[in-house]
Amino acid sequence: EAAKCLEDEIISDPVVGDIGLVFGTGFAPFRGGPFRYLDTVGVDNYVGMMEGFADKYGSQFEPCQLLKDYAVSGKKFHN
């Protein structure tokens, strides 16, 4: 959902999303926020996991286009 918010320009950049979810929803601070976490585990690995869930449980697990694009290009949310 955080990636979809970035894709839809609801949040301006990954730092805002990380801070908002750590302080606003209690996302595990030691993970650095959802975007830092995605950079750590690898967007490609995460997209692969989500696609597996989508195949097994339905389209609600289909990753958004932004995540798919980052997975293909190898781009990270943080430098």
Solvent accessible surface area in square Angstrom, and as a share of the most:
residue,aa,sasa,rsa
1,E,177,0.79
2,A,16,0.13
3,A,6,0.05
4,K,87,0.37
5,C,40,0.24
6,L,27,0.13
7,E,54,0.24
8,D,75,0.39
9,E,150,0.67
10,I,124,0.63
11,I,34,0.17
12,S,93,0.60
13,D,53,0.28
14,P,22,0.14
15,V,77,0.44
16,V,70,0.40
17,G,6,0.06
18,D,10,0.05
19,I,95,0.48
20,G,40,0.38
21,L,51,0.25
22,V,27,0.16
23,F,170,0.71
24,G,62,0.60
25,T,99,0.57
26,G,59,0.57
27,F,59,0.25
28,A,32,0.25
29,P,95,0.60
30,F,163,0.68
31,R,115,0.42
32,G,30,0.29
33,G,0,0.00
34,P,16,0.10
35,F,0,0.00
36,R,105,0.38
37,Y,66,0.25
38,L,12,0.06
39,D,15,0.08
40,T,105,0.61
41,V,50,0.29
42,G,18,0.17
43,V,9,0.05
44,D,85,0.44
45,N,97,0.50
46,Y,63,0.24
47,V,9,0.05
48,G,39,0.38
49,M,90,0.40
50,M,36,0.16
51,E,66,0.30
52,G,38,0.36
53,F,78,0.33
54,A,14,0.11
55,D,127,0.66
56,K,149,0.63
57,Y,121,0.46
58,G,26,0.25
59,S,95,0.61
60,Q,137,0.61
61,F,78,0.33
62,E,80,0.36
63,P,3,0.02
64,C,24,0.15
65,Q,103,0.46
66,L,32,0.16
67,L,9,0.04
68,K,54,0.23
69,D,69,0.36
70,Y,26,0.10
71,A,20,0.15
72,V,138,0.79
73,S,81,0.52
74,G,58,0.56
75,K,117,0.50
76,K,118,0.50
77,F,19,0.08
78,H,21,0.09
79,N,198,1.02
